[in-house]
Amino acid sequence: MAHTTTWNLATMPRDRLVHHWTGGRFEVARRPHTSSVEGKILSDQHLIMVTLKGGARLHTFKTDAGLSYSGRDGAGTASFLPAGCERRLELTDVAWEWGAIALHTDTATKDLQALPPFIGSEPFIFGLMSQMRSLFENDGALDATYCSVMTTALTEFLTRRSALSENPKSGSCRLTPLQLRNTLDRIECLLSGPIRISDLSGPLDLSEGHFYRAFRGATGRSPLQVISERRVERAAILLSRTNRSINEIAFDVGFASPSHLARTFRGILDASPSTYRREFRAVTNKNDHKQTISSGSDARTQSDKH
């Protein structure tokens, strides 16, 4: 099903970048200084928007749900607009860069469907979208697994913020040993392609949010951390045992780009893929050389005895 968001503004922003994945969309854009902007926003998806840089001296709006706002808007100011809810806005003395995530209603949780619109300073949303923008600008794309995990984390944050989901007791939310083993096996089977949280939660008949908490409760790590570690481990094996290019290896083990592999590889093993391959082969060649010398010495010793 096609999803649409209408940005009906007197003057449109510039340098708009958009990335789609199953279940959502991320976009960033900037607006140079503009004295006044009027318009409206309407989407059939849930919209989470945040100011990443700059701001507006005055941001005034009213939504169909009855939320009204009039005040300054600066970096870190985030807002939520439910699907089907229109926002009529006016910006005064605005110059900013903003990010937005659109979550499809057919994949969103029931708790998210019930959220009312809001606006306020939200460091978590600001940090999440700042990271997404940085990765998007560096790689030209976003990893599907990363997007799925970030979407789940964002949904959890939003529902908890509005106290619409129960807060499980510490230590009471975790996968059973069998569930964990099946999940790790499933990760191995899906490792070479995009892995969404729904790919792991669905077979266990758990919601994405509950699965995320239960996986973390059982392992102490997020699904993204475990998936990234396994991809790096598989890449390290291919780097050490084959002559395949780093670009080929990156895509074969499920990374969105070679730069994504390099960044994750360095973060886990503290070395770039090329450095790892070079140093591994240097050690291997040195050991082979020592073995050759040792074998020759043993042969001469045996000869002297005879």
N, C-alpha and C positions, 0 to 999 in steps of 0.2 A: 504494500500500500504506500502510495506517495504521501510524503509529509511536507507541509508548507508552513513557513513563517513569513508574515508580512511586516516588513519594516517600512511603513508609509511615513517617510520623513521629508520635510521641505528640502533639505540638502542631505545627500547620502554620504556616509563615511568613505574613506579611501583605504587602499591597500588591504582589501578584505581577503582573508585566507580561510578556506573551509575544508574540513576533513570529516568524512562520513564513516561510520562503522555500524554493524548490526546493533540496533537499539538506540543509536544516538548520533549526534553531530557536534563538532567543536568548531568554533570560528573566532577569529580575531580581526580587528579593524582599528583604524585610527581616524581621528578627526582633527584637522588643524584648527586654530582659533577661529571660532564662529561666534558672532555676537548674539545670535538668537536662532534657535531651532524649535520647530513645532512639528507634531506628528502623532502617530499612534503605532502600537505594536500589538499584533494578534497572531497567535500560533495555535496549531492543533497538537502541539507538543508542549511538555513542561519546559520552561525556560529558566535557566539560572544564569544571571549576568553579573559581571564584576568589573569595576574600573581598575585597570592595571597600572596606568600612568596618568598623571595630570588630573583633570576633573572639571567641574562646573561650579561657577560662583553660586548659581541657583538652579536647582532641579525640582521642578514641580510636576506632579502627575496625580491622576486619579484612575482607579481600576473599576471594572464592572462589579468586582466583589466588595467594593466599598472602601478600599484602602486609599487614603490620600496622604500625600507627602509634599513638603515644601522646605528645602534646606540645601546646604552645601553637599557636594558630591566629590569625593576624593579617592585616591588610591586605597583599595581595600573595601570600598562600599559595594556591597553585593545585594542582589534582590532576586526574588523568586516570583515567577508569573505562571500560574497554572494554565494548562491547556484550555483553550477556548475563552480565556479571560482577556479582555482588551485593556490596554493601558494607553491613556491619552496624556501626552507629556509636553513640557516646554522646558528648554534648556537656555540659560543665559550665561554668556561669556564662558563657553565651553571649549576646551582643548584637551583631548584625552585619547588614550588607547584602551580598548575594552575587549573582554573575552566573554564568550557565551557558550553554554552547553545546552543542547536541546535533547530531552529524553523522550523517546517514543512512548505514548500512552499504552500501546499494546504489550510493552515489555516492562513497564514500570510497576512497582509494587502497589498494593491497595492502599497502604499507608500514605504513599506519595500522592496518590490520587486525591486524598482528603486534605492535603496541605493548603492553607490559605496563603495569599500573597504576602510578602514581607520585604522590608529593606533595612539595611543596617551594616555596621562594620563587621565583617566576618573574615578573620585571618585565615581560617582553614580553607575557605573557598578561594580566597586570594592566592594562597600558596599553591593550591592544587592547579589552578588555571595558569599561574605564572610558570609553573614547571611544564605544563602541557604546551604552552606557547613557546618556551625555550626549546623543547624537544622537536616541536613541529618546524620551527624555523631552522634548526640545525640539520634535521634529517629529511625535511620535505614531506614527511608522513608520520603517522603515529602507529605504534604496534597495537594490533587488535587485542592482544591479551592485556596490555597496559590500559587501554581504553575501557575494557570490561571491568577490570579491577578498580580503576578510578571511578567509574560510574557507580559501582556497588558501594565504594567508600563514601561517595557524595550522597547517595540515597540514604545510607545509614546515618550520616551526619544530619541531613535534613529532617528525617523522621524523629531522630532523638532530640533534635533541637525543639521540635514542637511537641515532644512528649507523647508521640503517637505510637511508639513501639515500646514494649516492656523492656526493662533493663535487667538482663539475666544476672543471677548471682555469680560472683567471681568463681571460676573453676567449674561451674555447673554446665557450661556450654562447650562441648568438645565432641569431635567425631569418635565413634567407637573404633577399636583397633581394626575391625573388619572394614568399616567405612573408610578409614585412613588408607589401609592397604589397597583397597579397590581404587581409591582416588589417585594414589601415587602410580598405580599401574595404568590408569587412564591417562594421566599426564604423559607417561612414557609413550603411549600409543599415539597421542596427539601432538607430540613435541615438535614435529617438523612443520606444523602449520599454526594458524591462529588458534588460541585457546581462550574461550570465553568462560566466565564464571558459571553461566548457565550450562555449559558442557560438562561441568563437574558437579554442579548441584542437582541438576535434573535427574540423573540416574539414582541419586540417593533420595529423591522425592523431598528435597529441602528447598526453601526459598533461597535466593542468592545471598540475602543478608544474613540469614541464619547459618548458611554454609560457611560464609566468610568468617563469622565469629567462631564457629565450631572448629574450623580448620586451624585458625590461629590458636584456639584453646588447646588443641591436640599437639601442635608442633612448635608453638611459640614464634612462628613466622607466618607471613602472609602468603597466599597462593602465588602472587607475583614473585616473591623472593625465591620460593622453591622452584618455580618454573624457570626462572632466570639462572639459578644455580645449575640445574640439570642441563640447560642449553649450553652453558659455558663448559661444563664437564664434557659434554659430547663434542663440542667444538675443539677442546683441548686434545681429545683423542684423535680427531681427524687431522689436526695440525701436526701432531707428533708422528702419525702413522702413514699419512698420505702426502702427495705433492699437489693436492687440489688448492686452487686459489682461495684466498681469504674471503673474497666476494661470494664464491660458490658455497663455501662452508657456512657463511652467515645465513644465507637463505635456506640451506638444507637443514639447519638446526632450529629454524623458526624465527630468526630475527627479521625485523622489518627492513633493515638496511645494514651494510657493512659498518657504518659509523655507530649504529646501535649496538652491534656486536662488540666493537672496539671499546665503547664506553662501559658496557656491562662487564666485559672481560677484565678490563683494567680495575674496575671497582671490586671484583671478587678475587682475582689472582694477582693484583698489583703489578700487572705487566700488559703491554699491548699484545695482540695475537702474533704479530710479526716477531716481536722480541721473544715471546714464549717459544715460538717455533725455532728461532735461531739458537737460543740458549739450550733448549732441549736437545737439539741435534749436536751442538758443540759437546755437551756432556756425553751423549751417546757415542760420538766419534772418538772421544778421549778414552772412554771405557773400552771400546773396541780395539783401540790402539794398544792399551795396556794388556788386553787379553791376548793380542797377537804376540806381543813381546814375551808375555809369560809362557805362551805355548811354545815359542821358539826356544826359550831358555830351558824348558822342561825337556824338549827334544834333544838339545845339546848335552844335557846332563845324562840322559839315557844313553846317548852315543858314547860319551866318555867312559861310562861304566862298562861298556862292551869293548 
